[in-house]
Amino acid sequence: MAKMTIHKYRLERGRDRTEIPMHKGAKLLSVQNQDDQITLWALVDTERKLEVQEFSVYGTGWELPPNPGIHVGTVQIEAFVWHVFWNQ
């Protein structure tokens, strides 16, 4: 039987790649500013294996690679706007 839980993950600003161990099949729920940090929440089945997921965070006006991934959210922290992509 699945044990569903919402987990919180912190992402670094301006990182081309941030690797996060996340349970396989995680469903991304939201990305927001929490305490001036980019924070992502995901619904996970804690009985599934962990696998590394990659995320990238780019600022507005930055050049992106040809395939930046799936856009999962935009976060404003002070005067900066950050765009989070999931590199599946």
Residue, then its C-alpha position, 0 to 999 in steps of 0.5 A: m500500500a502506498k504511503m503518500t507524503i508531501h516533501k519539501y526541497r530547497l533549490e539553489r538560485g542560478r544553478d544550471r543543475t541541482e540534483i535532488p534525491m526524490h522518490k520515483g514517480a514524485k508528482l511536483l505540486s508547487v514551487q514558491n518563495q519560502d524564507d527567501q529560498i526557492t522551495l519545491w513541494a512534491l507528493v511522493d510515495t515513501e515506499r518507492k525507491l529514491e532516484v536523483q532528479e535534476f532541476s535548473v534555476y534561471g533568472t529572467g533575461w538569462e540565456l537558456p540551453p536548447n532544451p531547458g526541461i519542463h517549466v515547473g514554476t516561477v518565483q520572485i525573491e526581492a527584485f529577482v525573478w527565478h524560473v525553475f525547470w525539471n530536467q527529466 
